[in-house]
Amino acid sequence: KIRFLGNYDFLITFANGKEKKVKLKEKMSRHPKVFRRLIENPELVKDVKIEPGGTGIYWDDLMGYACDWLYEIGE
C-alpha cells in the first residue's frame, strides 16, 4: 500500500506489514533526465502506482523504484 504525503514523500506499507516513510525529492533530483516530468510538474507525483505483484512503484514505463530499494531508504 502507498499513500502520498506531499512534497515527494510517501508512506509505504510493505508485504511484511512494516510502514516506512520514503522521501524521494532528493533521489529524483539525482536523475533529472529520467524524472524530468515529475520534477517539472510536482502535481504528477501523487499519481504513483504499485507495480503488479508489489515489486515496486512507478509513474510510467520509464520512471519507478524497486520495493527493496524503497524499503532500504525508508525511515
Predicted model as a PDB file, atoms N, CA, C, CB and O in Angstrom, pLDDT in the B-factor column:
MODEL        1                                                                  
ATOM      1  N   LYS A   1       0.851  -1.167   0.000  1.00 94.00           N  
ATOM      2  CA  LYS A   1       0.000   0.000   0.000  1.00 94.00           C  
ATOM      3  C   LYS A   1       0.898   1.232   0.000  1.00 94.00           C  
ATOM      4  CB  LYS A   1      -0.969  -0.003   1.222  1.00 94.00           C  
ATOM      5  O   LYS A   1       1.970   1.230   0.606  1.00 94.00           O  
ATOM      6  N   ILE A   2       0.453   2.278  -0.683  1.00 96.00           N  
ATOM      7  CA  ILE A   2       1.235   3.517  -0.714  1.00 96.00           C  
ATOM      8  C   ILE A   2       0.296   4.702  -0.567  1.00 96.00           C  
ATOM      9  CB  ILE A   2       2.058   3.630  -2.030  1.00 96.00           C  
ATOM     10  O   ILE A   2      -0.799   4.730  -1.130  1.00 96.00           O  
ATOM     11  N   ARG A   3       0.759   5.693   0.214  1.00 97.00           N  
ATOM     12  CA  ARG A   3      -0.021   6.909   0.411  1.00 97.00           C  
ATOM     13  C   ARG A   3       0.890   8.108   0.204  1.00 97.00           C  
ATOM     14  CB  ARG A   3      -0.673   6.940   1.827  1.00 97.00           C  
ATOM     15  O   ARG A   3       1.967   8.193   0.793  1.00 97.00           O  
ATOM     16  N   PHE A   4       0.448   9.032  -0.636  1.00 97.00           N  
ATOM     17  CA  PHE A   4       1.184  10.262  -0.902  1.00 97.00           C  
ATOM     18  C   PHE A   4       1.023  11.198   0.282  1.00 97.00           C  
ATOM     19  CB  PHE A   4       0.694  10.938  -2.209  1.00 97.00           C  
ATOM     20  O   PHE A   4      -0.097  11.465   0.716  1.00 97.00           O  
ATOM     21  N   LEU A   5       2.138  11.698   0.808  1.00 97.00           N  
ATOM     22  CA  LEU A   5       2.118  12.601   1.964  1.00 97.00           C  
ATOM     23  C   LEU A   5       2.348  14.053   1.583  1.00 97.00           C  
ATOM     24  CB  LEU A   5       3.161  12.177   2.965  1.00 97.00           C  
ATOM     25  O   LEU A   5       2.126  14.956   2.390  1.00 97.00           O  
ATOM     26  N   GLY A   6       2.796  14.279   0.345  1.00 94.00           N  
ATOM     27  CA  GLY A   6       3.129  15.630  -0.096  1.00 94.00           C  
ATOM     28  C   GLY A   6       4.631  15.793  -0.206  1.00 94.00           C  
ATOM     29  O   GLY A   6       5.396  15.051   0.410  1.00 94.00           O  
ATOM     30  N   ASN A   7       5.047  16.776  -0.997  1.00 93.00           N  
ATOM     31  CA  ASN A   7       6.465  17.105  -1.144  1.00 93.00           C  
ATOM     32  C   ASN A   7       7.341  15.887  -1.486  1.00 93.00           C  
ATOM     33  CB  ASN A   7       6.966  17.744   0.131  1.00 93.00           C  
ATOM     34  O   ASN A   7       8.431  15.733  -0.934  1.00 93.00           O  
ATOM     35  N   TYR A   8       6.871  15.037  -2.384  1.00 97.00           N  
ATOM     36  CA  TYR A   8       7.622  13.855  -2.850  1.00 97.00           C  
ATOM     37  C   TYR A   8       7.823  12.802  -1.761  1.00 97.00           C  
ATOM     38  CB  TYR A   8       8.976  14.285  -3.381  1.00 97.00           C  
ATOM     39  O   TYR A   8       8.687  11.935  -1.890  1.00 97.00           O  
ATOM     40  N   ASP A   9       7.039  12.871  -0.701  1.00 97.00           N  
ATOM     41  CA  ASP A   9       7.118  11.905   0.394  1.00 97.00           C  
ATOM     42  C   ASP A   9       5.935  10.939   0.332  1.00 97.00           C  
ATOM     43  CB  ASP A   9       7.151  12.631   1.760  1.00 97.00           C  
ATOM     44  O   ASP A   9       4.822  11.314  -0.036  1.00 97.00           O  
ATOM     45  N   PHE A  10       6.206   9.688   0.700  1.00 98.00           N  
ATOM     46  CA  PHE A  10       5.181   8.647   0.678  1.00 98.00           C  
ATOM     47  C   PHE A  10       5.260   7.815   1.945  1.00 98.00           C  
ATOM     48  CB  PHE A  10       5.335   7.749  -0.564  1.00 98.00           C  
ATOM     49  O   PHE A  10       6.327   7.664   2.541  1.00 98.00           O  
ATOM     50  N   LEU A  11       4.120   7.280   2.347  1.00 98.00           N  
ATOM     51  CA  LEU A  11       4.074   6.292   3.412  1.00 98.00           C  
ATOM     52  C   LEU A  11       3.756   4.970   2.723  1.00 98.00           C  
ATOM     53  CB  LEU A  11       3.003   6.662   4.538  1.00 98.00           C  
ATOM     54  O   LEU A  11       2.702   4.814   2.106  1.00 98.00           O  
ATOM     55  N   ILE A  12       4.683   4.022   2.839  1.00 97.00           N  
ATOM     56  CA  ILE A  12       4.539   2.747   2.149  1.00 97.00           C  
ATOM     57  C   ILE A  12       4.386   1.635   3.188  1.00 97.00           C  
ATOM     58  CB  ILE A  12       5.759   2.474   1.215  1.00 97.00           C  
ATOM     59  O   ILE A  12       5.151   1.551   4.148  1.00 97.00           O  
ATOM     60  N   THR A  13       3.392   0.795   2.975  1.00 97.00           N  
ATOM     61  CA  THR A  13       3.217  -0.412   3.780  1.00 97.00           C  
ATOM     62  C   THR A  13       3.732  -1.573   2.948  1.00 97.00           C  
ATOM     63  CB  THR A  13       1.710  -0.627   4.206  1.00 97.00           C  
ATOM     64  O   THR A  13       3.215  -1.845   1.865  1.00 97.00           O  
ATOM     65  N   PHE A  14       4.742  -2.252   3.448  1.00 95.00           N  
ATOM     66  CA  PHE A  14       5.386  -3.341   2.718  1.00 95.00           C  
ATOM     67  C   PHE A  14       4.720  -4.676   3.032  1.00 95.00           C  
ATOM     68  CB  PHE A  14       6.879  -3.403   3.057  1.00 95.00           C  
ATOM     69  O   PHE A  14       3.902  -4.769   3.947  1.00 95.00           O  
ATOM     70  N   ALA A  15       5.071  -5.695   2.278  1.00 92.00           N  
ATOM     71  CA  ALA A  15       4.454  -7.022   2.405  1.00 92.00           C  
ATOM     72  C   ALA A  15       4.609  -7.607   3.809  1.00 92.00           C  
ATOM     73  CB  ALA A  15       5.063  -7.975   1.389  1.00 92.00           C  
ATOM     74  O   ALA A  15       3.773  -8.397   4.246  1.00 92.00           O  
ATOM     75  N   ASN A  16       5.665  -7.225   4.510  1.00 94.00           N  
ATOM     76  CA  ASN A  16       5.883  -7.746   5.867  1.00 94.00           C  
ATOM     77  C   ASN A  16       5.083  -6.976   6.924  1.00 94.00           C  
ATOM     78  CB  ASN A  16       7.369  -7.693   6.212  1.00 94.00           C  
ATOM     79  O   ASN A  16       5.190  -7.257   8.118  1.00 94.00           O  
ATOM     80  N   GLY A  17       4.280  -5.998   6.473  1.00 95.00           N  
ATOM     81  CA  GLY A  17       3.441  -5.222   7.382  1.00 95.00           C  
ATOM     82  C   GLY A  17       4.082  -3.953   7.915  1.00 95.00           C  
ATOM     83  O   GLY A  17       3.399  -3.138   8.535  1.00 95.00           O  
ATOM     84  N   LYS A  18       5.369  -3.767   7.690  1.00 97.00           N  
ATOM     85  CA  LYS A  18       6.054  -2.561   8.178  1.00 97.00           C  
ATOM     86  C   LYS A  18       5.684  -1.359   7.318  1.00 97.00           C  
ATOM     87  CB  LYS A  18       7.589  -2.764   8.181  1.00 97.00           C  
ATOM     88  O   LYS A  18       5.556  -1.459   6.097  1.00 97.00           O  
ATOM     89  N   GLU A  19       5.515  -0.223   7.986  1.00 97.00           N  
ATOM     90  CA  GLU A  19       5.270   1.040   7.308  1.00 97.00           C  
ATOM     91  C   GLU A  19       6.533   1.880   7.389  1.00 97.00           C  
ATOM     92  CB  GLU A  19       4.058   1.791   7.928  1.00 97.00           C  
ATOM     93  O   GLU A  19       7.177   1.966   8.435  1.00 97.00           O  
ATOM     94  N   LYS A  20       6.873   2.495   6.267  1.00 98.00           N  
ATOM     95  CA  LYS A  20       8.048   3.371   6.261  1.00 98.00           C  
ATOM     96  C   LYS A  20       7.735   4.624   5.452  1.00 98.00           C  
ATOM     97  CB  LYS A  20       9.292   2.636   5.677  1.00 98.00           C  
ATOM     98  O   LYS A  20       7.037   4.587   4.438  1.00 98.00           O  
ATOM     99  N   LYS A  21       8.281   5.736   5.945  1.00 98.00           N  
ATOM    100  CA  LYS A  21       8.179   6.991   5.202  1.00 98.00           C  
ATOM    101  C   LYS A  21       9.359   7.046   4.242  1.00 98.00           C  
ATOM    102  CB  LYS A  21       8.162   8.244   6.165  1.00 98.00           C  
ATOM    103  O   LYS A  21      10.512   6.868   4.635  1.00 98.00           O  
ATOM    104  N   VAL A  22       9.046   7.295   2.980  1.00 98.00           N  
ATOM    105  CA  VAL A  22      10.074   7.348   1.939  1.00 98.00           C  
ATOM    106  C   VAL A  22      10.058   8.738   1.321  1.00 98.00           C  
ATOM    107  CB  VAL A  22       9.844   6.246   0.849  1.00 98.00           C  
ATOM    108  O   VAL A  22       9.026   9.211   0.843  1.00 98.00           O  
ATOM    109  N   LYS A  23      11.218   9.382   1.338  1.00 97.00           N  
ATOM    110  CA  LYS A  23      11.371  10.734   0.787  1.00 97.00           C  
ATOM    111  C   LYS A  23      12.112  10.624  -0.539  1.00 97.00           C  
ATOM    112  CB  LYS A  23      12.137  11.682   1.785  1.00 97.00           C  
ATOM    113  O   LYS A  23      13.249  10.155  -0.580  1.00 97.00           O  
ATOM    114  N   LEU A  24      11.470  11.056  -1.625  1.00 97.00           N  
ATOM    115  CA  LEU A  24      12.053  10.845  -2.951  1.00 97.00           C  
ATOM    116  C   LEU A  24      12.521  12.110  -3.667  1.00 97.00           C  
ATOM    117  CB  LEU A  24      11.066  10.159  -3.804  1.00 97.00           C  
ATOM    118  O   LEU A  24      13.095  12.014  -4.751  1.00 97.00           O  
ATOM    119  N   LYS A  25      12.296  13.271  -3.101  1.00 96.00           N  
ATOM    120  CA  LYS A  25      12.659  14.513  -3.804  1.00 96.00           C  
ATOM    121  C   LYS A  25      14.146  14.544  -4.165  1.00 96.00           C  
ATOM    122  CB  LYS A  25      12.310  15.735  -2.937  1.00 96.00           C  
ATOM    123  O   LYS A  25      14.500  14.781  -5.320  1.00 96.00           O  
ATOM    124  N   GLU A  26      14.998  14.309  -3.201  1.00 96.00           N  
ATOM    125  CA  GLU A  26      16.444  14.341  -3.450  1.00 96.00           C  
ATOM    126  C   GLU A  26      16.858  13.210  -4.398  1.00 96.00           C  
ATOM    127  CB  GLU A  26      17.223  14.231  -2.118  1.00 96.00           C  
ATOM    128  O   GLU A  26      17.721  13.398  -5.255  1.00 96.00           O  
ATOM    129  N   LYS A  27      16.245  12.054  -4.242  1.00 95.00           N  
ATOM    130  CA  LYS A  27      16.581  10.895  -5.085  1.00 95.00           C  
ATOM    131  C   LYS A  27      16.246  11.179  -6.545  1.00 95.00           C  
ATOM    132  CB  LYS A  27      15.829   9.632  -4.604  1.00 95.00           C  
ATOM    133  O   LYS A  27      17.027  10.858  -7.440  1.00 95.00           O  
ATOM    134  N   MET A  28      15.091  11.777  -6.780  1.00 95.00           N  
ATOM    135  CA  MET A  28      14.685  12.103  -8.155  1.00 95.00           C  
ATOM    136  C   MET A  28      15.590  13.167  -8.757  1.00 95.00           C  
ATOM    137  CB  MET A  28      13.227  12.580  -8.186  1.00 95.00           C  
ATOM    138  O   MET A  28      15.900  13.128  -9.948  1.00 95.00           O  
ATOM    139  N   SER A  29      16.012  14.117  -7.931  1.00 95.00           N  
ATOM    140  CA  SER A  29      16.850  15.202  -8.452  1.00 95.00           C  
ATOM    141  C   SER A  29      18.221  14.692  -8.903  1.00 95.00           C  
ATOM    142  CB  SER A  29      17.026  16.291  -7.389  1.00 95.00           C  
ATOM    143  O   SER A  29      18.905  15.365  -9.675  1.00 95.00           O  
ATOM    144  N   ARG A  30      18.626  13.520  -8.433  1.00 95.00           N  
ATOM    145  CA  ARG A  30      19.898  12.936  -8.873  1.00 95.00           C  
ATOM    146  C   ARG A  30      19.816  12.369 -10.293  1.00 95.00           C  
ATOM    147  CB  ARG A  30      20.327  11.836  -7.906  1.00 95.00           C  
ATOM    148  O   ARG A  30      20.841  12.107 -10.923  1.00 95.00           O  
ATOM    149  N   HIS A  31      18.599  12.184 -10.787  1.00 94.00           N  
ATOM    150  CA  HIS A  31      18.375  11.627 -12.125  1.00 94.00           C  
ATOM    151  C   HIS A  31      17.382  12.509 -12.881  1.00 94.00           C  
ATOM    152  CB  HIS A  31      17.852  10.159 -12.038  1.00 94.00           C  
ATOM    153  O   HIS A  31      16.280  12.069 -13.210  1.00 94.00           O  
ATOM    154  N   PRO A  32      17.778  13.760 -13.157  1.00 94.00           N  
ATOM    155  CA  PRO A  32      16.830  14.712 -13.741  1.00 94.00           C  
ATOM    156  C   PRO A  32      16.304  14.324 -15.111  1.00 94.00           C  
ATOM    157  CB  PRO A  32      17.468  16.039 -13.838  1.00 94.00           C  
ATOM    158  O   PRO A  32      15.179  14.686 -15.455  1.00 94.00           O  
ATOM    159  N   LYS A  33      17.082  13.602 -15.902  1.00 93.00           N  
ATOM    160  CA  LYS A  33      16.584  13.204 -17.221  1.00 93.00           C  
ATOM    161  C   LYS A  33      15.464  12.178 -17.097  1.00 93.00           C  
ATOM    162  CB  LYS A  33      17.723  12.636 -18.075  1.00 93.00           C  
ATOM    163  O   LYS A  33      14.480  12.243 -17.833  1.00 93.00           O  
ATOM    164  N   VAL A  34      15.604  11.248 -16.187  1.00 92.00           N  
ATOM    165  CA  VAL A  34      14.601  10.199 -16.004  1.00 92.00           C  
ATOM    166  C   VAL A  34      13.327  10.766 -15.380  1.00 92.00           C  
ATOM    167  CB  VAL A  34      15.163   9.069 -15.127  1.00 92.00           C  
ATOM    168  O   VAL A  34      12.224  10.449 -15.825  1.00 92.00           O  
ATOM    169  N   PHE A  35      13.472  11.595 -14.360  1.00 94.00           N  
ATOM    170  CA  PHE A  35      12.329  12.081 -13.591  1.00 94.00           C  
ATOM    171  C   PHE A  35      11.931  13.516 -13.949  1.00 94.00           C  
ATOM    172  CB  PHE A  35      12.639  11.998 -12.116  1.00 94.00           C  
ATOM    173  O   PHE A  35      11.242  14.177 -13.172  1.00 94.00           O  
ATOM    174  N   ARG A  36      12.354  13.994 -15.101  1.00 93.00           N  
ATOM    175  CA  ARG A  36      12.103  15.374 -15.516  1.00 93.00           C  
ATOM    176  C   ARG A  36      10.629  15.767 -15.388  1.00 93.00           C  
ATOM    177  CB  ARG A  36      12.560  15.570 -16.948  1.00 93.00           C  
ATOM    178  O   ARG A  36      10.307  16.823 -14.845  1.00 93.00           O  
ATOM    179  N   ARG A  37       9.748  14.919 -15.888  1.00 93.00           N  
ATOM    180  CA  ARG A  37       8.303  15.234 -15.843  1.00 93.00           C  
ATOM    181  C   ARG A  37       7.816  15.440 -14.417  1.00 93.00           C  
ATOM    182  CB  ARG A  37       7.490  14.113 -16.504  1.00 93.00           C  
ATOM    183  O   ARG A  37       7.010  16.337 -14.168  1.00 93.00           O  
ATOM    184  N   LEU A  38       8.282  14.638 -13.487  1.00 94.00           N  
ATOM    185  CA  LEU A  38       7.833  14.766 -12.103  1.00 94.00           C  
ATOM    186  C   LEU A  38       8.485  15.950 -11.396  1.00 94.00           C  
ATOM    187  CB  LEU A  38       8.128  13.489 -11.340  1.00 94.00           C  
ATOM    188  O   LEU A  38       7.875  16.571 -10.527  1.00 94.00           O  
ATOM    189  N   ILE A  39       9.712  16.257 -11.768  1.00 94.00           N  
ATOM    190  CA  ILE A  39      10.411  17.408 -11.183  1.00 94.00           C  
ATOM    191  C   ILE A  39       9.762  18.705 -11.659  1.00 94.00           C  
ATOM    192  CB  ILE A  39      11.919  17.389 -11.557  1.00 94.00           C  
ATOM    193  O   ILE A  39       9.568  19.633 -10.874  1.00 94.00           O  
ATOM    194  N   GLU A  40       9.428  18.764 -12.945  1.00 94.00           N  
ATOM    195  CA  GLU A  40       8.830  19.973 -13.512  1.00 94.00           C  
ATOM    196  C   GLU A  40       7.349  20.118 -13.159  1.00 94.00           C  
ATOM    197  CB  GLU A  40       8.995  19.969 -15.018  1.00 94.00           C  
ATOM    198  O   GLU A  40       6.824  21.232 -13.149  1.00 94.00           O  
ATOM    199  N   ASN A  41       6.673  19.007 -12.871  1.00 92.00           N  
ATOM    200  CA  ASN A  41       5.239  19.010 -12.556  1.00 92.00           C  
ATOM    201  C   ASN A  41       4.982  18.228 -11.269  1.00 92.00           C  
ATOM    202  CB  ASN A  41       4.417  18.407 -13.728  1.00 92.00           C  
ATOM    203  O   ASN A  41       4.511  17.092 -11.332  1.00 92.00           O  
ATOM    204  N   PRO A  42       5.277  18.804 -10.112  1.00 93.00           N  
ATOM    205  CA  PRO A  42       5.139  18.094  -8.840  1.00 93.00           C  
ATOM    206  C   PRO A  42       3.747  17.506  -8.592  1.00 93.00           C  
ATOM    207  CB  PRO A  42       5.479  19.021  -7.722  1.00 93.00           C  
ATOM    208  O   PRO A  42       3.612  16.544  -7.835  1.00 93.00           O  
ATOM    209  N   GLU A  43       2.721  18.066  -9.217  1.00 93.00           N  
ATOM    210  CA  GLU A  43       1.360  17.538  -9.062  1.00 93.00           C  
ATOM    211  C   GLU A  43       1.253  16.092  -9.533  1.00 93.00           C  
ATOM    212  CB  GLU A  43       0.370  18.403  -9.833  1.00 93.00           C  
ATOM    213  O   GLU A  43       0.421  15.336  -9.030  1.00 93.00           O  
ATOM    214  N   LEU A  44       2.083  15.703 -10.492  1.00 94.00           N  
ATOM    215  CA  LEU A  44       2.032  14.347 -11.045  1.00 94.00           C  
ATOM    216  C   LEU A  44       2.571  13.288 -10.080  1.00 94.00           C  
ATOM    217  CB  LEU A  44       2.816  14.293 -12.340  1.00 94.00           C  
ATOM    218  O   LEU A  44       2.274  12.103 -10.235  1.00 94.00           O  
ATOM    219  N   VAL A  45       3.346  13.698  -9.102  1.00 95.00           N  
ATOM    220  CA  VAL A  45       3.972  12.755  -8.173  1.00 95.00           C  
ATOM    221  C   VAL A  45       2.918  11.935  -7.423  1.00 95.00           C  
ATOM    222  CB  VAL A  45       4.867  13.506  -7.173  1.00 95.00           C  
ATOM    223  O   VAL A  45       3.138  10.761  -7.125  1.00 95.00           O  
ATOM    224  N   LYS A  46       1.787  12.550  -7.122  1.00 94.00           N  
ATOM    225  CA  LYS A  46       0.747  11.845  -6.365  1.00 94.00           C  
ATOM    226  C   LYS A  46       0.074  10.740  -7.168  1.00 94.00           C  
ATOM    227  CB  LYS A  46      -0.299  12.825  -5.893  1.00 94.00           C  
ATOM    228  O   LYS A  46      -0.664   9.935  -6.602  1.00 94.00           O  
ATOM    229  N   ASP A  47       0.314  10.685  -8.480  1.00 94.00           N  
ATOM    230  CA  ASP A  47      -0.293   9.671  -9.345  1.00 94.00           C  
ATOM    231  C   ASP A  47       0.515   8.380  -9.392  1.00 94.00           C  
ATOM    232  CB  ASP A  47      -0.453  10.215 -10.744  1.00 94.00           C  
ATOM    233  O   ASP A  47       0.478   7.667 -10.394  1.00 94.00           O  
ATOM    234  N   VAL A  48       1.232   8.076  -8.339  1.00 96.00           N  
ATOM    235  CA  VAL A  48       2.069   6.883  -8.245  1.00 96.00           C  
ATOM    236  C   VAL A  48       1.206   5.619  -8.285  1.00 96.00           C  
ATOM    237  CB  VAL A  48       2.914   6.917  -6.955  1.00 96.00           C  
ATOM    238  O   VAL A  48       0.072   5.612  -7.808  1.00 96.00           O  
ATOM    239  N   LYS A  49       1.758   4.562  -8.856  1.00 95.00           N  
ATOM    240  CA  LYS A  49       1.084   3.268  -8.917  1.00 95.00           C  
ATOM    241  C   LYS A  49       2.018   2.191  -8.375  1.00 95.00           C  
ATOM    242  CB  LYS A  49       0.641   2.935 -10.372  1.00 95.00           C  
ATOM    243  O   LYS A  49       3.238   2.350  -8.391  1.00 95.00           O  
ATOM    244  N   ILE A  50       1.435   1.095  -7.897  1.00 95.00           N  
ATOM    245  CA  ILE A  50       2.222  -0.043  -7.427  1.00 95.00           C  
ATOM    246  C   ILE A  50       2.354  -1.032  -8.576  1.00 95.00           C  
ATOM    247  CB  ILE A  50       1.565  -0.717  -6.172  1.00 95.00           C  
ATOM    248  O   ILE A  50       1.374  -1.365  -9.242  1.00 95.00           O  
ATOM    249  N   GLU A  51       3.579  -1.497  -8.797  1.00 93.00           N  
ATOM    250  CA  GLU A  51       3.827  -2.495  -9.839  1.00 93.00           C  
ATOM    251  C   GLU A  51       2.999  -3.750  -9.559  1.00 93.00           C  
ATOM    252  CB  GLU A  51       5.340  -2.846  -9.920  1.00 93.00           C  
ATOM    253  O   GLU A  51       2.789  -4.102  -8.398  1.00 93.00           O  
ATOM    254  N   PRO A  52       2.529  -4.427 -10.608  1.00 90.00           N  
ATOM    255  CA  PRO A  52       1.838  -5.697 -10.394  1.00 90.00           C  
ATOM    256  C   PRO A  52       2.744  -6.655  -9.608  1.00 90.00           C  
ATOM    257  CB  PRO A  52       1.417  -6.330 -11.753  1.00 90.00           C  
ATOM    258  O   PRO A  52       3.926  -6.797  -9.920  1.00 90.00           O  
ATOM    259  N   GLY A  53       2.192  -7.291  -8.612  1.00 90.00           N  
ATOM    260  CA  GLY A  53       2.972  -8.181  -7.770  1.00 90.00           C  
ATOM    261  C   GLY A  53       3.695  -7.467  -6.651  1.00 90.00           C  
ATOM    262  O   GLY A  53       4.377  -8.104  -5.848  1.00 90.00           O  
ATOM    263  N   GLY A  54       3.557  -6.128  -6.583  1.00 91.00           N  
ATOM    264  CA  GLY A  54       4.166  -5.361  -5.498  1.00 91.00           C  
ATOM    265  C   GLY A  54       5.671  -5.248  -5.561  1.00 91.00           C  
ATOM    266  O   GLY A  54       6.319  -5.080  -4.528  1.00 91.00           O  
ATOM    267  N   THR A  55       6.245  -5.337  -6.755  1.00 93.00           N  
ATOM    268  CA  THR A  55       7.703  -5.308  -6.888  1.00 93.00           C  
ATOM    269  C   THR A  55       8.303  -3.911  -6.859  1.00 93.00           C  
ATOM    270  CB  THR A  55       8.099  -5.976  -8.156  1.00 93.00           C  
ATOM    271  O   THR A  55       9.525  -3.767  -6.824  1.00 93.00           O  
ATOM    272  N   GLY A  56       7.469  -2.885  -6.873  1.00 95.00           N  
ATOM    273  CA  GLY A  56       7.969  -1.521  -6.851  1.00 95.00           C  
ATOM    274  C   GLY A  56       6.848  -0.532  -7.095  1.00 95.00           C  
ATOM    275  O   GLY A  56       5.669  -0.885  -7.085  1.00 95.00           O  
ATOM    276  N   ILE A  57       7.243   0.726  -7.316  1.00 96.00           N  
ATOM    277  CA  ILE A  57       6.281   1.783  -7.642  1.00 96.00           C  
ATOM    278  C   ILE A  57       6.698   2.400  -8.965  1.00 96.00           C  
ATOM    279  CB  ILE A  57       6.208   2.871  -6.510  1.00 96.00           C  
ATOM    280  O   ILE A  57       7.856   2.308  -9.373  1.00 96.00           O  
ATOM    281  N   TYR A  58       5.724   3.037  -9.636  1.00 95.00           N  
ATOM    282  CA  TYR A  58       6.051   3.654 -10.923  1.00 95.00           C  
ATOM    283  C   TYR A  58       5.065   4.767 -11.255  1.00 95.00           C  
ATOM    284  CB  TYR A  58       6.054   2.600 -12.042  1.00 95.00           C  
ATOM    285  O   TYR A  58       3.983   4.867 -10.675  1.00 95.00           O  
ATOM    286  N   TRP A  59       5.475   5.596 -12.205  1.00 94.00           N  
ATOM    287  CA  TRP A  59       4.633   6.661 -12.730  1.00 94.00           C  
ATOM    288  C   TRP A  59       4.344   6.445 -14.200  1.00 94.00           C  
ATOM    289  CB  TRP A  59       5.290   8.016 -12.519  1.00 94.00           C  
ATOM    290  O   TRP A  59       3.270   6.816 -14.673  1.00 94.00           O  
ATOM    291  N   ASP A  60       5.241   5.873 -14.911  1.00 84.00           N  
ATOM    292  CA  ASP A  60       5.020   5.436 -16.289  1.00 84.00           C  
ATOM    293  C   ASP A  60       6.093   4.407 -16.607  1.00 84.00           C  
ATOM    294  CB  ASP A  60       5.058   6.646 -17.306  1.00 84.00           C  
ATOM    295  O   ASP A  60       6.818   3.973 -15.712  1.00 84.00           O  
ATOM    296  N   ASP A  61       6.201   4.024 -17.834  1.00 73.00           N  
ATOM    297  CA  ASP A  61       7.143   2.957 -18.201  1.00 73.00           C  
ATOM    298  C   ASP A  61       8.601   3.282 -17.910  1.00 73.00           C  
ATOM    299  CB  ASP A  61       7.001   2.645 -19.652  1.00 73.00           C  
ATOM    300  O   ASP A  61       9.417   2.369 -17.790  1.00 73.00           O  
ATOM    301  N   LEU A  62       8.943   4.541 -17.795  1.00 75.00           N  
ATOM    302  CA  LEU A  62      10.343   4.924 -17.639  1.00 75.00           C  
ATOM    303  C   LEU A  62      10.711   5.401 -16.234  1.00 75.00           C  
ATOM    304  CB  LEU A  62      10.669   5.997 -18.618  1.00 75.00           C  
ATOM    305  O   LEU A  62      11.891   5.595 -15.942  1.00 75.00           O  
ATOM    306  N   MET A  63       9.732   5.592 -15.370  1.00 90.00           N  
ATOM    307  CA  MET A  63      10.022   6.160 -14.054  1.00 90.00           C  
ATOM    308  C   MET A  63       9.503   5.252 -12.954  1.00 90.00           C  
ATOM    309  CB  MET A  63       9.406   7.556 -13.920  1.00 90.00           C  
ATOM    310  O   MET A  63       8.309   4.960 -12.894  1.00 90.00           O  
ATOM    311  N   GLY A  64      10.400   4.803 -12.081  1.00 94.00           N  
ATOM    312  CA  GLY A  64       9.953   3.993 -10.964  1.00 94.00           C  
ATOM    313  C   GLY A  64      11.103   3.577 -10.064  1.00 94.00           C  
ATOM    314  O   GLY A  64      12.269   3.851 -10.347  1.00 94.00           O  
ATOM    315  N   TYR A  65      10.748   2.904  -8.969  1.00 96.00           N  
ATOM    316  CA  TYR A  65      11.730   2.424  -7.997  1.00 96.00           C  
ATOM    317  C   TYR A  65      11.330   1.026  -7.534  1.00 96.00           C  
ATOM    318  CB  TYR A  65      11.842   3.400  -6.784  1.00 96.00           C  
ATOM    319  O   TYR A  65      10.144   0.716  -7.419  1.00 96.00           O  
ATOM    320  N   ALA A  66      12.324   0.191  -7.270  1.00 96.00           N  
ATOM    321  CA  ALA A  66      12.095  -1.171  -6.783  1.00 96.00           C  
ATOM    322  C   ALA A  66      11.740  -1.158  -5.300  1.00 96.00           C  
ATOM    323  CB  ALA A  66      13.338  -2.049  -7.024  1.00 96.00           C  
ATOM    324  O   ALA A  66      12.216  -0.308  -4.548  1.00 96.00           O  
ATOM    325  N   CYS A  67      10.905  -2.099  -4.888  1.00 96.00           N  
ATOM    326  CA  CYS A  67      10.456  -2.137  -3.488  1.00 96.00           C  
ATOM    327  C   CYS A  67      11.604  -2.399  -2.514  1.00 96.00           C  
ATOM    328  CB  CYS A  67       9.387  -3.208  -3.314  1.00 96.00           C  
ATOM    329  O   CYS A  67      11.604  -1.848  -1.413  1.00 96.00           O  
ATOM    330  N   ASP A  68      12.570  -3.218  -2.886  1.00 96.00           N  
ATOM    331  CA  ASP A  68      13.696  -3.490  -1.983  1.00 96.00           C  
ATOM    332  C   ASP A  68      14.468  -2.213  -1.664  1.00 96.00           C  
ATOM    333  CB  ASP A  68      14.640  -4.532  -2.602  1.00 96.00           C  
ATOM    334  O   ASP A  68      14.837  -1.969  -0.515  1.00 96.00           O  
ATOM    335  N   TRP A  69      14.705  -1.411  -2.683  1.00 97.00           N  
ATOM    336  CA  TRP A  69      15.428  -0.152  -2.506  1.00 97.00           C  
ATOM    337  C   TRP A  69      14.598   0.815  -1.658  1.00 97.00           C  
ATOM    338  CB  TRP A  69      15.765   0.484  -3.879  1.00 97.00           C  
ATOM    339  O   TRP A  69      15.137   1.482  -0.776  1.00 97.00           O  
ATOM    340  N   LEU A  70      13.301   0.893  -1.918  1.00 98.00           N  
ATOM    341  CA  LEU A  70      12.428   1.768  -1.139  1.00 98.00           C  
ATOM    342  C   LEU A  70      12.430   1.372   0.331  1.00 98.00           C  
ATOM    343  CB  LEU A  70      11.001   1.731  -1.692  1.00 98.00           C  
ATOM    344  O   LEU A  70      12.427   2.229   1.214  1.00 98.00           O  
ATOM    345  N   TYR A  71      12.434   0.078   0.583  1.00 98.00           N  
ATOM    346  CA  TYR A  71      12.468  -0.431   1.966  1.00 98.00           C  
ATOM    347  C   TYR A  71      13.771  -0.012   2.647  1.00 98.00           C  
ATOM    348  CB  TYR A  71      12.321  -1.983   1.990  1.00 98.00           C  
ATOM    349  O   TYR A  71      13.766   0.392   3.810  1.00 98.00           O  
ATOM    350  N   GLU A  72      14.872  -0.109   1.930  1.00 97.00           N  
ATOM    351  CA  GLU A  72      16.182   0.259   2.485  1.00 97.00           C  
ATOM    352  C   GLU A  72      16.268   1.721   2.866  1.00 97.00           C  
ATOM    353  CB  GLU A  72      17.271  -0.059   1.496  1.00 97.00           C  
ATOM    354  O   GLU A  72      16.812   2.057   3.918  1.00 97.00           O  
ATOM    355  N   ILE A  73      15.737   2.597   2.023  1.00 97.00           N  
ATOM    356  CA  ILE A  73      15.883   4.038   2.279  1.00 97.00           C  
ATOM    357  C   ILE A  73      14.787   4.586   3.166  1.00 97.00           C  
ATOM    358  CB  ILE A  73      15.896   4.799   0.978  1.00 97.00           C  
ATOM    359  O   ILE A  73      14.887   5.718   3.638  1.00 97.00           O  
ATOM    360  N   GLY A  74      13.733   3.804   3.407  1.00 97.00           N  
ATOM    361  CA  GLY A  74      12.616   4.267   4.223  1.00 97.00           C  
ATOM    362  C   GLY A  74      13.003   4.462   5.677  1.00 97.00           C  
ATOM    363  O   GLY A  74      13.925   3.826   6.188  1.00 97.00           O  
ATOM    364  N   GLU A  75      12.287   5.343   6.320  1.00 96.00           N  
ATOM    365  CA  GLU A  75      12.530   5.652   7.735  1.00 96.00           C  
ATOM    366  C   GLU A  75      11.400   5.100   8.590  1.00 96.00           C  
ATOM    367  CB  GLU A  75      12.670   7.179   7.951  1.00 96.00           C  
ATOM    368  O   GLU A  75      11.418   5.256   9.811  1.00 96.00           O  
TER     369      GLU A  75                                                      
ENDMDL                                                                          
END                                                                             
